[in-house]
Each structure stands twice: as structure tokens, then as C-alpha cells.
Amino acid sequence: MRLSFLRSFLLLAALAPQPHAMSLFSTSAKNATRAAVSAKDWVIKNPKIVVGVAAAPVVGVVAAPLALGAAGFTAGGVAAGSLAAGIQAGIGNVAAGSIFAGLTSAGTGGAALAVVQGVAGGAAAAVAGGTAYVVKTVKRKDEDIRDMEGAGKGPGPKL
């Protein structure tokens, strides 16, 4: 009889809502909501940047096969007289699993093409995001300087 009471008590205690857990969930939900609203506001204020950063990975994915072909990694293998042929001549025997072997596979449309496209898309997104950040920062500093000049606090005497 005693054991069943203890079991029931422990089960009830485990199933009852814990105030500290509910508080943590509530705070996390509020922070997530705040972040989502902030992100939405930023997207509305900066539509050109959003489009540029969103389009960059697509451009990278499309450009990857073109860049591979220009370097000499073609559907028929390494093109004679190309940059890829020069690198292969310097390498000698190409090891399986090497970067060169992966680029050759990607050039022929093999499985490594997805990897190369993923890397190109990610790199393009990183460059676009970095560029957007720099442009936004420079623009903000330029506006701050104009505000200072308008308030009679110019950049100082010209030398």
C-alpha cells in the first residue's frame, strides 16, 4: 500500500507543471518572437539587400559549371592546353579523392558537381552578405558625417 502511494506521488510530481520550466519557455518564446519581428522589419526596410543576398547563391550555383568549363574541367575530362591540364601536368598521377579529382568529376557532371555548386553558392552568399554589411556601414557613417556637417560640427578645418 505504501509503495503504490509513493509511486503515485512521484508520478504526479513529474507530470505537474514546473514554474521554472514554464518561465524559461515563456522567455524563449518572447525572444524568438522579438527576433522574428526585428528580422521582418529589417527585410521591409532593406528589400534591395535582401534580393541581392538571396540571389547570390543562385548565381553561384549557375556559375560553378561555367567556371569549371573555363578552367578546363569539361564533360570529356580535362581539356588539352587548359589551366586544368597545366595543373594536372604539375601534379602527375592524380590521387583519388583529391581536390583535382573532385573538380574533374564535377566538370564531367559527376557527383562532385553538387559539392562544387554548394561551395560556390555558399561563397557567393557570404560575399553578398559581407558586401551588404560593408555598404550599409559606409552609408550609415556617411549619413552621420552629413548630420554633423548640418549641425555645424563639420569634420574640422581643411588643411
Residue pairs with C-beta under 8 A, 6 or more apart in sequence:
43 50
46 136
49 132
49 135
49 136
52 128
52 131
52 132
53 125
53 128
53 129
53 132
55 128
56 121
56 124
56 125
56 127
56 128
56 129
57 121
57 122
57 124
57 125
58 121
59 124
60 117
60 120
60 121
60 122
60 123
60 124
60 125
61 117
61 118
61 120
61 121
63 120
63 124
64 106
64 113
64 116
64 117
64 119
64 120
64 121
65 106
65 107
65 113
65 117
67 120
68 103
68 106
68 107
68 116
69 107
71 82
71 83
71 84
71 103
72 78
72 79
72 81
72 82
72 83
72 84
72 85
72 107
73 79
73 84
73 103
73 104
73 106
73 107
73 108
74 107
74 108
75 107
75 108
75 109
76 108
77 104
77 107
77 108
78 84
78 85
78 88
78 104
78 107
79 85
84 100
84 103
84 104
84 107
87 100
88 94
88 100
91 100
94 100
94 101
94 104
95 101
102 112
102 115
102 116
103 112
103 116
105 111
105 112
105 113
106 112
106 113
106 115
106 116
145 155
148 154
148 155
149 155
